[in-house]
């Protein structure tokens, strides 16, 4: 009888974990979709490139390094996609506050760590670039 209770509890725990992760992934998809519109709007206002220059434009002034860090601690593909978009939006907004109309030398890096009090590994997205004025 005790073994049946143990098996039932294990099955319930498994279901709870899987269900929790699916709900988190679905929430991340919805949030990422909502961020897409904001990012599209921002990208129409500022040029973002991975190279050190912008084809057809000249860099007039270098304003400085900018960093965008995600708020989401991602443990799934959907959450990481959300984290990447959050970091990009944060980067663009920081550059715009400096007066930039472009970001050059864009780089994406990730940090993975064990969430405090948990056995789960989570990742955070970090974008780095240089805010510039180009014309």
VOMARDO-272670 format. One record per residue: residue number from 1; z, x, y of N, C-alpha, C in turn. Coordinates in Angstrom, 2 decimals. Each point is the difference from the previous one (the first is absolute). Example, Ala and Ser with C-alpha at 12.3 -4.5 7.8 and 13.67 -1.06 7.14 Angstrom:
2
{num:1, npz:7.80, npx:13.19, npy:-5.69, capz:0.00, capx:-0.89, capy:1.19, cpz:0.00, cpx:0.90, cpy:1.20}
{num:2, npz:-0.72, npx:-0.35, npy:1.05, capz:0.06, capx:0.82, capy:1.19, cpz:0.73, cpx:-0.77, cpy:1.09}
***
This chain:
135
{num:1, npz:0.00, npx:0.82, npy:-1.19, capz:0.00, capx:-0.82, capy:1.19, cpz:0.00, cpx:0.87, cpy:1.26}
{num:2, npz:0.83, npx:1.07, npy:0.00, capz:0.07, capx:0.88, capy:1.16, cpz:-1.34, cpx:0.68, cpy:0.26}
{num:3, npz:-0.73, npx:0.34, npy:-1.05, capz:-1.29, capx:0.65, capy:0.18, cpz:-1.00, cpx:-0.96, cpy:0.65}
{num:4, npz:0.08, npx:-1.29, npy:-0.29, capz:-0.88, capx:-0.98, capy:0.64, cpz:0.30, cpx:-0.11, cpy:1.49}
{num:5, npz:1.27, npx:0.03, npy:0.34, capz:0.38, capx:-0.06, capy:1.41, cpz:-0.48, cpx:1.25, cpy:0.73}
{num:6, npz:0.15, npx:1.16, npy:-0.64, capz:-0.46, capx:1.25, capy:0.59, cpz:-1.51, cpx:-0.04, cpy:0.23}
{num:7, npz:-0.75, npx:-0.44, npy:-0.99, capz:-1.46, capx:-0.08, capy:0.12, cpz:-0.37, cpx:-0.99, cpy:1.11}
{num:8, npz:0.68, npx:-1.12, npy:0.06, capz:-0.29, capx:-0.99, capy:1.04, cpz:0.30, cpx:0.56, cpy:1.39}
{num:9, npz:1.09, npx:0.72, npy:0.14, capz:0.33, capx:0.61, capy:1.29, cpz:-1.01, cpx:1.07, cpy:0.39}
{num:10, npz:-0.44, npx:0.78, npy:-0.96, capz:-1.01, capx:1.04, capy:0.27, cpz:-1.31, cpx:-0.65, cpy:0.43}
{num:11, npz:-0.39, npx:-1.08, npy:-0.67, capz:-1.24, capx:-0.70, capy:0.36, cpz:0.12, cpx:-0.59, cpy:1.40}
{num:12, npz:1.14, npx:-0.56, npy:0.32, capz:0.23, capx:-0.56, capy:1.33, cpz:-0.05, cpx:1.09, cpy:1.07}
{num:13, npz:0.60, npx:1.14, npy:-0.27, capz:-0.02, capx:1.11, capy:0.95, cpz:-1.43, cpx:0.50, cpy:0.21}
{num:14, npz:-0.76, npx:0.13, npy:-1.08, capz:-1.39, capx:0.44, capy:0.09, cpz:-0.81, cpx:-0.98, cpy:0.86}
{num:15, npz:0.17, npx:-1.29, npy:-0.27, capz:-0.71, capx:-1.03, capy:0.76, cpz:0.37, cpx:0.07, cpy:1.48}
{num:16, npz:1.26, npx:0.20, npy:0.29, capz:0.46, capx:0.07, capy:1.39, cpz:-0.62, cpx:1.19, cpy:0.73}
{num:17, npz:-0.05, npx:1.14, npy:-0.67, capz:-0.57, capx:1.21, capy:0.63, cpz:-1.49, cpx:-0.18, cpy:0.22}
{num:18, npz:-0.71, npx:-0.47, npy:-1.01, capz:-1.45, capx:-0.19, capy:0.13, cpz:-0.30, cpx:-1.04, cpy:1.07}
{num:19, npz:0.73, npx:-1.09, npy:0.00, capz:-0.21, capx:-1.05, capy:1.00, cpz:0.28, cpx:0.50, cpy:1.40}
{num:20, npz:1.06, npx:0.78, npy:0.17, capz:0.34, capx:0.57, capy:1.30, cpz:-1.11, cpx:0.90, cpy:0.51}
{num:21, npz:-0.51, npx:0.87, npy:-0.88, capz:-1.07, capx:0.91, capy:0.40, cpz:-1.27, cpx:-0.76, cpy:0.35}
{num:22, npz:-0.32, npx:-1.06, npy:-0.73, capz:-1.20, capx:-0.79, capy:0.32, cpz:0.15, cpx:-0.68, cpy:1.35}
{num:23, npz:1.18, npx:-0.52, npy:0.30, capz:0.23, capx:-0.65, capy:1.29, cpz:-0.11, cpx:1.02, cpy:1.14}
{num:24, npz:0.54, npx:1.20, npy:-0.20, capz:-0.11, capx:1.04, capy:1.02, cpz:-1.45, cpx:0.39, cpy:0.24}
{num:25, npz:-0.77, npx:0.13, npy:-1.09, capz:-1.41, capx:0.37, capy:0.12, cpz:-0.78, cpx:-1.08, cpy:0.73}
{num:26, npz:0.26, npx:-1.25, npy:-0.30, capz:-0.70, capx:-1.11, capy:0.66, cpz:0.36, cpx:-0.05, cpy:1.49}
{num:27, npz:1.26, npx:0.21, npy:0.32, capz:0.43, capx:0.02, capy:1.40, cpz:-0.69, cpx:1.15, cpy:0.75}
{num:28, npz:-0.12, npx:1.15, npy:-0.66, capz:-0.67, capx:1.15, capy:0.62, cpz:-1.47, cpx:-0.30, cpy:0.26}
{num:29, npz:-0.67, npx:-0.69, npy:-0.92, capz:-1.41, capx:-0.36, capy:0.20, cpz:-0.17, cpx:-0.88, cpy:1.23}
{num:30, npz:0.87, npx:-0.99, npy:0.13, capz:-0.07, capx:-0.91, capy:1.14, cpz:0.25, cpx:0.76, cpy:1.30}
{num:31, npz:1.01, npx:0.85, npy:0.03, capz:0.31, capx:0.77, capy:1.20, cpz:-1.13, cpx:0.95, cpy:0.36}
{num:32, npz:-0.61, npx:0.63, npy:-1.00, capz:-1.12, capx:0.91, capy:0.26, cpz:-1.19, cpx:-0.77, cpy:0.57}
{num:33, npz:-0.25, npx:-1.18, npy:-0.51, capz:-1.08, capx:-0.84, capy:0.52, cpz:0.24, cpx:-0.33, cpy:1.47}
{num:34, npz:1.24, npx:-0.33, npy:0.34, capz:0.34, capx:-0.32, capy:1.39, cpz:-0.16, cpx:1.22, cpy:0.91}
{num:35, npz:0.31, npx:1.19, npy:-0.52, capz:-0.14, capx:1.23, capy:0.80, cpz:-1.47, cpx:0.36, cpy:0.23}
{num:36, npz:-0.88, npx:-0.41, npy:-0.90, capz:-1.42, capx:0.32, capy:0.14, cpz:-0.56, cpx:-0.45, cpy:1.35}
{num:37, npz:0.34, npx:-1.21, npy:0.43, capz:-0.51, capx:-0.51, capy:1.27, cpz:0.52, cpx:0.83, cpy:1.17}
{num:38, npz:1.27, npx:0.36, npy:-0.04, capz:0.56, capx:0.83, capy:1.07, cpz:-0.66, cpx:1.37, cpy:0.04}
{num:39, npz:-0.23, npx:0.58, npy:-1.19, capz:-0.64, capx:1.32, capy:-0.06, cpz:-1.44, cpx:-0.07, cpy:0.49}
{num:40, npz:-0.74, npx:-1.04, npy:-0.38, capz:-1.38, capx:-0.14, capy:0.47, cpz:-0.04, cpx:-0.07, cpy:1.52}
{num:41, npz:0.93, npx:-0.72, npy:0.59, capz:0.08, capx:-0.11, capy:1.45, cpz:0.30, cpx:1.37, cpy:0.63}
{num:42, npz:0.96, npx:0.71, npy:-0.55, capz:0.36, capx:1.33, capy:0.53, cpz:-1.14, cpx:0.99, cpy:-0.16}
{num:43, npz:-0.72, npx:-0.08, npy:-1.13, capz:-1.10, capx:0.95, capy:-0.24, cpz:-1.17, cpx:-0.25, cpy:0.95}
{num:44, npz:-0.07, npx:-1.18, npy:0.59, capz:-1.04, capx:-0.25, capy:0.99, cpz:0.38, cpx:0.63, cpy:1.35}
{num:45, npz:1.26, npx:0.36, npy:0.15, capz:0.50, capx:0.59, capy:1.25, cpz:0.10, cpx:1.52, cpy:-0.04}
{num:46, npz:0.05, npx:0.58, npy:-1.19, capz:0.25, capx:1.43, capy:-0.14, cpz:-0.82, cpx:0.56, cpy:-1.17}
{num:47, npz:-0.53, npx:1.19, npy:0.18, capz:-0.77, capx:0.67, capy:-1.05, cpz:0.96, cpx:0.85, cpy:-0.83}
{num:48, npz:-0.09, npx:-0.11, npy:-1.32, capz:0.86, capx:0.78, capy:-0.89, cpz:-0.91, cpx:0.74, cpy:-0.99}
{num:49, npz:0.09, npx:1.35, npy:0.01, capz:-0.84, capx:0.81, capy:-0.88, cpz:0.82, cpx:1.09, cpy:-0.68}
{num:50, npz:-0.46, npx:0.42, npy:-1.16, capz:0.67, capx:1.08, capy:-0.73, cpz:-0.45, cpx:1.37, cpy:0.48}
{num:51, npz:-1.12, npx:0.06, npy:0.69, capz:-0.52, capx:1.29, capy:0.46, cpz:0.69, cpx:0.41, cpy:1.31}
{num:52, npz:-0.28, npx:1.23, npy:0.43, capz:0.63, capx:0.50, capy:1.23, cpz:-0.77, cpx:-0.38, cpy:1.25}
{num:53, npz:-1.14, npx:-0.63, npy:-0.19, capz:-0.80, capx:-0.46, capy:1.14, cpz:-0.59, cpx:-1.37, cpy:-0.28}
{num:54, npz:-0.55, npx:-0.61, npy:1.04, capz:-0.60, capx:-1.32, capy:-0.12, cpz:-1.48, cpx:0.14, cpy:0.33}
{num:55, npz:-0.88, npx:-0.31, npy:-0.95, capz:-1.43, capx:0.14, capy:0.25, cpz:-0.44, cpx:-0.78, cpy:1.25}
{num:56, npz:-0.71, npx:0.69, npy:0.88, capz:-0.50, capx:-0.63, capy:1.21, cpz:1.01, cpx:-0.11, cpy:1.13}
{num:57, npz:1.20, npx:0.51, npy:-0.20, capz:1.03, capx:-0.06, capy:1.04, cpz:0.61, cpx:1.38, cpy:0.18}
{num:58, npz:0.58, npx:0.20, npy:1.17, capz:0.68, capx:1.25, capy:0.28, cpz:1.47, cpx:-0.30, cpy:0.27}
{num:59, npz:0.87, npx:0.82, npy:-0.58, capz:1.43, capx:-0.18, capy:0.22, cpz:0.34, cpx:0.55, cpy:1.38}
{num:60, npz:0.53, npx:-0.87, npy:0.86, capz:0.33, capx:0.36, capy:1.37, cpz:1.44, cpx:0.51, cpy:0.13}
{num:61, npz:0.90, npx:-0.60, npy:-0.80, capz:1.41, capx:0.35, capy:0.12, cpz:0.69, cpx:-0.22, cpy:-1.34}
{num:62, npz:0.78, npx:0.97, npy:-0.42, capz:0.81, capx:-0.14, capy:-1.21, cpz:1.39, cpx:-0.44, cpy:0.43}
{num:63, npz:0.43, npx:-1.16, npy:-0.50, capz:1.28, capx:-0.57, capy:0.41, cpz:1.15, cpx:0.41, cpy:-0.92}
{num:64, npz:-0.32, npx:0.36, npy:-1.22, capz:1.04, capx:0.47, capy:-0.91, cpz:-0.06, cpx:-0.62, cpy:-1.38}
{num:65, npz:0.86, npx:0.50, npy:-0.85, capz:0.07, capx:-0.48, capy:-1.38, cpz:0.64, cpx:-1.38, cpy:-0.05}
{num:66, npz:-0.51, npx:-0.84, npy:-0.90, capz:0.58, capx:-1.32, capy:-0.23, cpz:0.19, cpx:-0.20, cpy:-1.50}
{num:67, npz:1.03, npx:-0.74, npy:-0.34, capz:0.33, capx:-0.28, capy:-1.40, cpz:0.28, cpx:-1.48, cpy:-0.15}
{num:68, npz:-0.51, npx:-0.57, npy:-1.07, capz:0.30, capx:-1.39, capy:-0.34, cpz:0.61, cpx:-0.04, cpy:-1.39}
{num:69, npz:1.18, npx:-0.59, npy:-0.11, capz:0.71, capx:-0.07, capy:-1.28, cpz:0.16, cpx:-1.46, cpy:-0.38}
{num:70, npz:-0.25, npx:-0.30, npy:-1.26, capz:0.13, capx:-1.38, capy:-0.46, cpz:1.45, cpx:-0.42, cpy:-0.10}
{num:71, npz:0.23, npx:-1.29, npy:0.16, capz:1.33, capx:-0.57, capy:-0.22, cpz:0.20, cpx:-0.36, cpy:-1.46}
{num:72, npz:-1.10, npx:-0.30, npy:-0.68, capz:0.07, capx:-0.44, capy:-1.39, cpz:0.27, cpx:1.18, cpy:-0.92}
{num:73, npz:0.95, npx:-0.19, npy:-0.89, capz:0.27, capx:0.97, capy:-1.06, cpz:-0.75, cpx:-0.52, cpy:-1.23}
{num:74, npz:-1.13, npx:0.60, npy:-0.28, capz:-0.94, capx:-0.54, capy:-0.98, cpz:0.31, cpx:0.46, cpy:-1.42}
{num:75, npz:0.00, npx:-0.97, npy:-0.90, capz:0.15, capx:0.32, capy:-1.42, cpz:-1.12, cpx:-0.61, cpy:-0.83}
{num:76, npz:-1.01, npx:-0.57, npy:0.68, capz:-1.16, capx:-0.55, capy:-0.70, cpz:-1.25, cpx:0.30, cpy:0.83}
{num:77, npz:-1.16, npx:-0.18, npy:-0.61, capz:-1.26, capx:0.23, capy:0.69, cpz:-0.11, cpx:-0.89, cpy:1.23}
{num:78, npz:0.36, npx:-1.27, npy:-0.13, capz:-0.09, capx:-0.94, capy:1.11, cpz:0.94, cpx:0.41, cpy:1.14}
{num:79, npz:1.19, npx:0.42, npy:-0.35, capz:0.94, capx:0.44, capy:1.03, cpz:-0.48, cpx:1.28, cpy:0.68}
{num:80, npz:-0.64, npx:0.90, npy:-0.76, capz:-0.49, capx:1.22, capy:0.63, cpz:-1.14, cpx:-0.30, cpy:0.96}
{num:81, npz:-0.87, npx:-0.94, npy:-0.35, capz:-1.07, capx:-0.39, capy:0.92, cpz:0.59, cpx:-0.56, cpy:1.29}
{num:82, npz:1.06, npx:-0.78, npy:-0.11, capz:0.70, capx:-0.51, capy:1.18, cpz:0.60, cpx:1.16, cpy:0.79}
{num:83, npz:0.66, npx:0.92, npy:-0.68, capz:0.63, capx:1.15, capy:0.66, cpz:-1.02, cpx:0.83, cpy:0.76}
{num:84, npz:-1.17, npx:0.20, npy:-0.59, capz:-1.05, capx:0.78, capy:0.65, cpz:-0.45, cpx:-0.68, cpy:1.30}
{num:85, npz:-0.16, npx:-1.31, npy:-0.04, capz:-0.42, capx:-0.74, capy:1.20, cpz:1.09, cpx:0.01, cpy:1.07}
{num:86, npz:1.25, npx:-0.11, npy:-0.42, capz:1.11, capx:0.08, capy:0.97, cpz:0.01, cpx:1.36, cpy:0.70}
{num:87, npz:-0.19, npx:1.06, npy:-0.77, capz:0.01, capx:1.34, capy:0.57, cpz:-1.16, cpx:0.20, cpy:0.97}
{num:88, npz:-1.18, npx:-0.52, npy:-0.35, capz:-1.17, capx:0.12, capy:0.88, cpz:0.24, cpx:-0.76, cpy:1.30}
{num:89, npz:0.53, npx:-1.20, npy:-0.09, capz:0.28, capx:-0.79, capy:1.20, cpz:1.02, cpx:0.71, cpy:0.89}
{num:90, npz:1.05, npx:0.55, npy:-0.60, capz:1.01, capx:0.72, capy:0.77, cpz:-0.60, cpx:1.22, cpy:0.70}
{num:91, npz:-0.88, npx:0.72, npy:-0.70, capz:-0.67, capx:1.17, capy:0.57, cpz:-0.84, cpx:-0.39, cpy:1.21}
{num:92, npz:-0.81, npx:-1.04, npy:-0.16, capz:-0.87, capx:-0.44, capy:1.09, cpz:0.81, cpx:-0.46, cpy:1.20}
{num:93, npz:1.05, npx:-0.76, npy:-0.25, capz:0.83, capx:-0.50, capy:1.12, cpz:0.68, cpx:1.14, cpy:0.75}
{num:94, npz:0.44, npx:1.04, npy:-0.71, capz:0.61, capx:1.16, capy:0.67, cpz:-1.03, cpx:0.72, cpy:0.85}
{num:95, npz:-1.20, npx:0.17, npy:-0.53, capz:-1.06, capx:0.68, capy:0.75, cpz:-0.36, cpx:-0.80, cpy:1.25}
{num:96, npz:-0.08, npx:-1.32, npy:-0.13, capz:-0.32, capx:-0.82, capy:1.16, cpz:1.09, cpx:0.06, cpy:1.07}
{num:97, npz:1.25, npx:0.09, npy:-0.42, capz:1.09, capx:0.12, capy:0.98, cpz:-0.11, cpx:1.31, cpy:0.79}
{num:98, npz:-0.60, npx:1.02, npy:-0.61, capz:-0.22, capx:1.26, capy:0.70, cpz:-1.22, cpx:-0.07, cpy:0.92}
{num:99, npz:-0.79, npx:-1.06, npy:-0.13, capz:-1.20, capx:-0.15, capy:0.81, cpz:-1.27, cpx:0.46, cpy:-0.70}
{num:100, npz:0.05, npx:0.22, npy:-1.28, capz:-1.15, capx:0.50, capy:-0.76, cpz:-1.03, cpx:-1.10, cpy:-0.23}
{num:101, npz:-1.26, npx:0.42, npy:-0.07, capz:-1.05, capx:-0.91, capy:-0.43, cpz:-0.61, cpx:0.46, cpy:-1.32}
{num:102, npz:0.60, npx:1.07, npy:-0.57, capz:-0.47, capx:0.50, capy:-1.30, cpz:1.11, cpx:0.79, cpy:-0.69}
{num:103, npz:-0.13, npx:0.09, npy:-1.31, capz:0.88, capx:0.83, capy:-0.82, cpz:-0.91, cpx:0.86, cpy:-0.87}
{num:104, npz:0.23, npx:1.31, npy:0.03, capz:-0.78, capx:0.92, capy:-0.83, cpz:0.92, cpx:0.68, cpy:-1.01}
{num:105, npz:-0.60, npx:0.69, npy:-0.94, capz:0.74, capx:0.74, capy:-1.04, cpz:0.94, cpx:-0.90, cpy:-0.81}
{num:106, npz:-0.46, npx:-1.19, npy:-0.32, capz:0.82, capx:-0.96, capy:-0.75, cpz:0.27, cpx:0.51, cpy:-1.42}
{num:107, npz:1.25, npx:-0.08, npy:-0.40, capz:0.39, capx:0.39, capy:-1.36, cpz:1.02, cpx:-1.00, cpy:-0.53}
{num:108, npz:-0.17, npx:-0.37, npy:-1.27, capz:0.95, capx:-0.88, capy:-0.67, cpz:0.80, cpx:0.82, cpy:-0.99}
{num:109, npz:1.31, npx:-0.14, npy:0.06, capz:0.84, capx:0.63, capy:-1.01, cpz:0.99, cpx:-1.04, cpy:-0.50}
{num:110, npz:0.55, npx:0.26, npy:-1.14, capz:0.97, capx:-0.94, capy:-0.57, cpz:1.25, cpx:0.76, cpy:-0.38}
{num:111, npz:1.08, npx:-0.70, npy:0.05, capz:1.26, capx:0.54, capy:-0.47, cpz:0.53, cpx:-0.91, cpy:-1.08}
{num:112, npz:0.40, npx:0.56, npy:-1.10, capz:0.60, capx:-0.79, capy:-1.07, cpz:1.43, cpx:0.44, cpy:-0.19}
{num:113, npz:0.86, npx:-0.95, npy:-0.21, capz:1.40, capx:0.32, capy:-0.20, cpz:0.65, cpx:-1.12, cpy:-0.80}
{num:114, npz:1.17, npx:0.30, npy:-0.49, capz:0.75, capx:-1.00, capy:-0.77, cpz:0.83, cpx:-0.82, cpy:0.98}
{num:115, npz:-0.19, npx:-1.32, npy:-0.04, capz:0.73, capx:-0.88, capy:0.89, cpz:1.48, cpx:0.08, cpy:-0.32}
{num:116, npz:0.83, npx:0.09, npy:1.02, capz:1.44, capx:0.14, capy:-0.19, cpz:0.55, cpx:-1.16, cpy:-0.82}
{num:117, npz:0.79, npx:0.33, npy:-1.01, capz:0.62, capx:-1.01, capy:-0.84, cpz:-0.94, cpx:-0.61, cpy:-1.02}
{num:118, npz:-1.15, npx:0.64, npy:-0.22, capz:-0.99, capx:-0.57, capy:-0.91, cpz:-0.66, cpx:1.10, cpy:-0.81}
{num:119, npz:-0.62, npx:-0.38, npy:-1.08, capz:-0.77, capx:0.94, capy:-0.80, cpz:-1.48, cpx:-0.04, cpy:0.37}
{num:120, npz:-0.37, npx:-0.83, npy:0.97, capz:-1.40, capx:-0.19, capy:0.38, cpz:-0.46, cpx:1.11, cpy:0.94}
{num:121, npz:-1.21, npx:0.48, npy:-0.23, capz:-0.64, capx:0.92, capy:0.93, cpz:-0.78, cpx:-0.83, cpy:1.00}
{num:122, npz:0.12, npx:0.31, npy:1.26, capz:-0.75, capx:-0.70, capy:1.03, cpz:-0.77, cpx:1.02, cpy:0.84}
{num:123, npz:-1.06, npx:-0.48, npy:0.64, capz:-0.83, capx:0.86, capy:0.84, cpz:-0.06, cpx:-0.58, cpy:1.40}
{num:124, npz:-0.21, npx:0.88, npy:0.94, capz:-0.18, capx:-0.39, capy:1.38, cpz:-1.26, cpx:0.69, cpy:0.51}
{num:125, npz:-0.80, npx:-0.72, npy:0.78, capz:-1.23, capx:0.56, capy:0.56, cpz:0.29, cpx:0.58, cpy:1.38}
{num:126, npz:-0.61, npx:1.15, npy:0.28, capz:0.15, capx:0.66, capy:1.30, cpz:-1.38, cpx:0.45, cpy:0.46}
{num:127, npz:-0.41, npx:-0.46, npy:1.17, capz:-1.24, capx:0.48, capy:0.61, cpz:0.37, cpx:0.94, cpy:1.14}
{num:128, npz:-0.75, npx:1.10, npy:0.10, capz:0.15, capx:0.96, capy:1.10, cpz:-1.36, cpx:0.18, cpy:0.65}
{num:129, npz:0.00, npx:0.21, npy:1.29, capz:-1.24, capx:0.25, capy:0.71, cpz:0.31, cpx:0.55, cpy:1.38}
{num:130, npz:-1.05, npx:0.21, npy:0.77, capz:0.12, capx:0.49, capy:1.36, cpz:-0.57, cpx:-1.04, cpy:0.95}
{num:131, npz:0.81, npx:-0.46, npy:0.94, capz:-0.43, capx:-0.98, capy:0.99, cpz:-0.78, cpx:0.72, cpy:1.09}
{num:132, npz:-1.18, npx:-0.53, npy:0.33, capz:-0.86, capx:0.63, capy:1.00, cpz:-0.64, cpx:-1.06, cpy:0.90}
{num:133, npz:-0.51, npx:0.49, npy:1.11, capz:-0.88, capx:-0.81, capy:0.85, cpz:-1.39, cpx:0.60, cpy:-0.15}
{num:134, npz:-0.93, npx:-0.83, npy:-0.41, capz:-1.37, capx:0.46, capy:-0.23, cpz:-0.97, cpx:-0.87, cpy:0.78}
{num:135, npz:-1.09, npx:0.63, npy:0.44, capz:-1.05, capx:-0.78, capy:0.68, cpz:-1.36, cpx:0.57, cpy:-0.32}
***
